[in-house]
């Protein structure tokens, strides 16, 4: 005597796949398309990051050139015994603020020197 209807599972065949072969193929194609799209998005992101780093490198080079010019002007004025002009002090302040902002990865708002 079987209790609770447990005798029906012993000889039963495995259940058929819940997805047809065509449906599985369709899902596989969709997944492949998704993976390709994901790679394209990753490639675009990588290109964007590389462009950003190149932009930062250009900005750092411009700031370094300005800083070198200011140091040279300061050395010449110091050698001549002349105090820095208001324009030189303003340039130094702008340079320092631009460098701080650039290091934080924010736009400096300074137009490129042509």
C-alpha positions as CSV (number, residue, x, y, z in Angstrom):
1,X,0.0,0.0,0.0
2,X,1.5,3.3,-1.1
3,X,1.1,6.3,1.1
4,X,0.6,9.9,-0.1
5,X,0.9,8.9,-3.8
6,X,4.7,8.5,-3.8
7,X,4.7,5.5,-6.1
8,X,4.3,7.6,-9.3
9,X,7.8,9.1,-9.4
10,X,9.9,5.9,-9.3
11,X,9.3,4.9,-12.9
12,X,8.6,8.2,-14.5
13,X,10.8,9.5,-17.4
14,X,12.7,12.7,-17.1
15,X,10.7,15.7,-18.0
16,X,11.2,17.1,-21.5
17,X,13.2,20.3,-21.9
18,X,11.2,23.3,-21.1
19,X,12.7,25.1,-24.2
20,X,12.6,23.9,-27.8
21,X,15.8,23.7,-29.7
22,X,14.7,26.7,-31.9
23,X,14.0,28.8,-28.8
24,X,17.4,27.8,-27.3
25,X,19.0,28.8,-30.6
26,X,17.2,32.1,-30.6
27,X,18.3,32.9,-27.0
28,X,21.9,31.9,-27.9
29,X,21.8,34.4,-30.8
30,X,20.4,37.1,-28.7
31,X,23.0,36.5,-26.0
32,X,25.8,36.6,-28.7
33,X,24.4,39.9,-30.0
34,X,24.2,41.3,-26.4
35,X,27.9,40.2,-25.9
36,X,28.9,42.0,-29.1
37,X,27.0,45.1,-28.1
38,X,28.6,45.0,-24.7
39,X,32.0,44.8,-26.2
40,X,31.3,47.7,-28.5
41,X,30.1,49.7,-25.5
42,X,33.3,48.7,-23.6
43,X,35.4,49.8,-26.7
44,X,33.6,53.1,-26.8
45,X,34.2,53.6,-23.1
46,X,37.9,52.8,-23.4
47,X,38.3,55.2,-26.3
48,X,36.5,57.9,-24.3
49,X,38.8,57.3,-21.3
50,X,41.9,57.3,-23.5
51,X,40.8,60.6,-25.1
52,X,40.2,62.0,-21.6
53,X,43.7,61.0,-20.5
54,X,45.2,62.5,-23.6
55,X,43.3,65.8,-22.9
56,X,44.5,65.8,-19.3
57,X,48.1,65.1,-20.5
58,X,47.8,68.1,-22.9
59,X,46.5,70.3,-20.1
60,X,49.3,69.2,-17.8
61,X,51.8,70.0,-20.5
62,X,50.3,73.4,-21.0
63,X,50.3,74.1,-17.3
64,X,53.9,72.9,-17.0
65,X,55.0,75.2,-19.8
66,X,53.2,78.2,-18.2
67,X,54.7,77.3,-14.8
68,X,58.2,77.1,-16.4
69,X,57.7,80.6,-18.0
70,X,56.6,82.1,-14.7
71,X,59.5,80.6,-12.9
72,X,61.9,82.0,-15.5
73,X,60.3,85.5,-15.3
74,X,60.4,85.4,-11.5
75,X,64.1,84.4,-11.6
76,X,64.9,87.3,-14.1
77,X,63.0,89.8,-11.9
78,X,64.6,88.6,-8.8
79,X,68.0,88.9,-10.4
80,X,67.2,92.4,-11.4
81,X,65.8,93.2,-8.0
82,X,62.3,94.0,-9.3
83,X,59.1,92.8,-7.6
84,X,56.6,90.7,-9.6
85,X,53.9,92.7,-11.5
86,X,50.2,92.4,-10.7
87,X,49.8,90.4,-14.0
88,X,52.5,87.9,-12.9
89,X,50.9,87.4,-9.5
90,X,47.5,87.0,-11.2
91,X,49.0,84.5,-13.7
92,X,50.5,82.5,-10.8
93,X,47.1,82.4,-9.0
94,X,45.3,81.3,-12.2
95,X,48.0,78.7,-12.8
96,X,47.7,77.3,-9.3
97,X,43.9,77.1,-9.4
98,X,44.0,75.5,-12.9
99,X,46.5,72.9,-11.7
100,X,44.4,72.1,-8.6
101,X,41.2,71.8,-10.7
102,X,43.0,69.7,-13.4
103,X,44.3,67.3,-10.8
104,X,40.7,66.8,-9.6
105,X,39.7,65.9,-13.1
106,X,37.4,68.9,-13.5
107,X,37.4,71.3,-16.5
108,X,39.6,74.3,-16.0
109,X,37.7,76.7,-18.2
110,X,41.0,77.9,-19.6
111,X,41.0,78.0,-23.4
112,X,43.9,76.1,-25.0
113,X,46.9,78.2,-25.9
114,X,47.4,78.3,-29.7
